Amino acid sequence: MGALLELEHIGKNAGGGPGSWLFRDVNAVVAEPSIIHILGLSGQGKSTLLRIIGLLTPPDEGTVRLQARAAAEWVPEKWRSLVSYVAQHPVMLPGSVEENLRAVSRIHQQPFEARYARALMERVGLGELAWEKDASLLSGGEKQRVALVRTLLLRPRILLLDEVTASLDIHSQRAVEELLTHVHREDGVTLLWVTHHLEQARRLGDRIWFMAEKSLLEDAPAAAFFHSPRTEMARRFLQDGSMKEGQLHHV
């Protein structure tokens, strides 16, 4: 049986000519269900890499494979039902909360699992939210959690998470973290998770992908990365990030 996900020489040009690569020659293999946090300074292309993996943005070079089959061999809708992206700033479709929850089932022609939807809403702290409420009236944090539930209803094999807890208070953040680790542990869902929270990545991650210098500079077990990163760039990143997190904790 082949790897779950393979990235082979993935590159994306920033649009300014041959020398304007956002990143290039990104290679990685996800052999089994994992929680992989993607770290790096802003502007390194972390979100773009997620979108390439989700077939939402094309690479300018290289190949993405899912279950040993290149992206070109898949029907895009099928790929996106298995490899599903949750944006940092989710878009609510016109209509009610319920209509938003039902949307992915309708688009992908799958039965709507109302009981599962209610259980997920409960787990992210939205058990009391009225499903008939206009989704456009939700707060930013509510929209983020509804978008996550909406995506989980597809029962994907890989979740692409772009800063999904950034807009949440600490209570909601922990509820989302617990749900995501639960679906990973119980359902074997792989999480590819962009985050700026080093403490979150340290607590939850199995592996770290560290993006810098226009490439995937490090791919290492989380414990090894945080204890002894291989590159000076990663060491400086961790030092600066730890100082910032420490300052936030004392505010």
C-alpha positions in Angstrom: 0.0 0.0 0.0 1.4 3.4 -1.0 1.8 6.5 1.2 -1.3 8.5 2.1 0.1 11.7 0.7 3.2 12.6 -1.3 4.6 16.0 -2.3 7.2 15.8 -5.1 9.2 18.8 -6.1 6.3 21.2 -5.4 6.9 24.8 -6.4 4.9 28.0 -6.6 6.0 31.2 -8.4 4.9 34.4 -6.8 4.2 35.9 -10.2 7.2 38.2 -10.7 9.3 36.2 -13.1 11.7 33.2 -13.1 13.4 34.3 -9.9 10.2 35.1 -7.9 9.5 31.7 -6.4 7.4 31.7 -3.2 8.8 28.2 -2.6 10.4 25.5 -4.6 11.4 21.8 -4.5 9.1 21.0 -1.5 9.2 17.2 -0.9 7.4 15.4 1.9 5.6 12.1 2.5 2.8 11.4 4.9 2.9 7.6 5.3 0.3 7.2 8.0 -2.4 9.3 9.8 -0.5 12.1 11.6 -0.9 15.6 13.1 1.5 17.8 11.2 1.9 21.4 12.1 3.3 23.7 9.5 5.4 26.5 11.0 7.3 29.5 9.5 7.4 33.3 9.3 4.6 35.1 7.4 5.1 35.1 3.7 6.7 31.7 3.4 3.7 30.2 1.5 2.2 28.0 4.2 -1.4 28.7 3.3 -0.5 28.5 -0.4 0.9 25.0 0.1 -2.3 23.9 1.9 -4.3 25.2 -1.0 -2.1 23.3 -3.5 -2.6 20.1 -1.5 -6.4 20.8 -1.5 -6.4 21.3 -5.3 -7.6 24.9 -4.8 -4.4 26.4 -6.3 -2.3 24.8 -9.0 1.4 24.3 -8.4 3.8 25.8 -11.0 5.9 22.6 -10.8 5.8 19.3 -9.1 3.2 16.6 -8.3 0.9 15.9 -5.4 -0.2 12.3 -5.0 -3.0 10.9 -2.8 -3.0 7.2 -2.2 -0.2 6.8 -4.8 -2.4 8.5 -7.5 -1.4 11.9 -9.0 -3.8 14.7 -8.6 -4.5 14.7 -12.4 -5.8 11.2 -12.1 -8.6 12.2 -9.6 -11.9 13.8 -10.2 -11.4 17.1 -8.3 -14.6 16.9 -6.3 -13.6 13.4 -5.0 -10.2 14.6 -4.0 -11.7 17.6 -2.2 -14.1 15.4 -0.3 -11.1 13.3 1.0 -8.6 16.3 1.3 -10.7 19.2 2.7 -9.6 22.7 3.4 -10.7 24.9 6.3 -9.8 28.6 5.7 -8.6 31.0 8.3 -11.4 33.4 7.3 -14.3 31.1 6.4 -17.0 32.1 4.0 -20.6 31.6 5.0 -23.0 30.7 2.2 -26.2 32.7 1.9 -28.9 31.3 4.2 -29.2 29.8 7.6 -26.7 27.9 9.8 -28.5 24.7 8.8 -28.3 25.5 5.1 -24.6 26.0 5.5 -24.2 22.7 7.3 -26.2 20.9 4.6 -24.3 22.5 1.8 -21.3 20.1 1.5 -23.7 17.1 1.6 -25.6 18.6 -1.3 -22.5 19.6 -3.3 -20.9 16.2 -2.9 -24.1 14.3 -3.2 -23.8 12.6 0.2 -26.5 12.0 2.8 -26.8 14.8 5.5 -26.0 13.3 8.9 -28.1 15.5 11.2 -27.2 13.6 14.3 -23.5 13.7 13.6 -23.8 17.4 12.8 -25.5 18.1 16.2 -22.8 16.1 18.0 -20.0 18.1 16.3 -21.7 21.4 17.0 -22.0 20.4 20.7 -18.3 19.5 20.8 -17.2 22.9 19.5 -19.4 24.8 21.9 -22.3 25.6 19.5 -24.9 23.2 20.9 -27.3 26.0 21.8 -26.9 27.9 18.5 -30.2 28.1 16.6 -29.9 26.4 13.2 -32.4 28.7 11.7 -30.2 31.8 12.4 -28.9 33.7 9.4 -25.3 32.6 9.1 -24.2 36.0 8.1 -25.1 37.3 11.6 -22.7 34.9 13.3 -19.6 36.2 15.1 -16.2 35.5 13.5 -15.5 32.7 16.0 -18.9 31.1 15.4 -18.4 31.2 11.6 -15.0 29.5 12.1 -16.5 26.7 14.1 -19.5 26.2 11.8 -17.1 26.0 8.8 -15.0 23.4 10.6 -18.2 21.3 11.4 -19.4 21.8 7.8 -16.1 20.3 6.5 -16.0 17.5 9.0 -19.4 16.3 7.8 -17.6 15.2 4.6 -15.6 12.7 6.8 -12.3 13.6 5.0 -9.2 11.5 5.4 -7.0 14.7 5.4 -7.9 18.0 7.0 -6.1 21.1 5.8 -6.4 23.6 8.7 -5.3 27.2 8.1 -5.0 29.0 11.5 -8.4 27.6 12.5 -8.1 28.6 16.1 -6.6 32.1 15.6 -10.0 33.9 16.1 -11.2 31.9 19.0 -11.2 32.6 22.7 -9.2 30.1 24.8 -12.3 28.0 25.8 -13.4 27.6 22.2 -9.8 27.0 21.1 -9.4 24.1 23.5 -12.8 22.7 22.4 -11.7 22.7 18.8 -8.3 21.2 19.6 -10.0 18.4 21.6 -12.4 17.7 18.7 -9.6 17.6 16.1 -7.4 15.3 18.2 -10.4 13.1 18.7 -11.1 12.7 15.0 -7.5 12.0 14.4 -7.3 9.4 17.1 -10.6 7.7 16.6 -11.1 8.1 12.8 -7.5 8.2 11.6 -7.8 11.7 10.1 -4.5 13.3 9.2 -4.3 17.0 10.2 -2.1 19.4 8.2 -2.3 22.4 10.4 -0.8 25.9 9.8 -0.4 27.7 13.1 1.5 30.5 14.7 1.0 29.1 18.2 4.2 27.2 19.1 2.7 25.9 22.3 -0.2 24.4 20.3 2.2 22.7 17.9 4.4 21.5 20.8 1.4 20.0 22.6 -0.5 18.4 19.7 1.9 17.8 16.8 3.4 14.5 15.8 5.6 16.2 13.1 6.7 19.7 12.2 7.1 21.1 8.7 9.1 24.2 8.9 9.0 26.5 5.9 11.8 29.0 5.3 14.3 30.1 2.6 11.7 29.4 -0.1 11.4 25.7 0.7 10.4 23.1 3.3 13.6 23.6 5.4 12.8 21.0 8.1 10.5 17.9 8.4 11.0 16.4 11.8 9.3 14.7 14.7 7.8 17.5 16.9 9.8 16.6 20.0 13.1 16.6 18.0 12.2 19.9 16.2 11.5 21.8 19.5 14.4 20.2 21.4 17.1 20.5 18.7 16.2 21.9 15.3 18.8 21.2 12.6 19.0 24.7 11.1 20.0 28.1 12.5 16.9 29.6 10.8 14.6 27.2 12.9 16.5 27.9 16.1 16.1 31.7 15.7 12.4 31.2 14.8 11.8 29.1 17.9 13.6 31.6 20.1 11.8 34.6 18.7 8.4 32.8 18.9 8.9 31.6 22.4 9.8 35.2 23.5 6.6 36.5 21.9 4.4 33.9 23.4 6.0 34.6 26.8 5.2 38.3 26.5 1.6 37.5 25.6 1.2 35.3 28.6 2.2 38.2 30.8 -0.1 40.8 29.3 
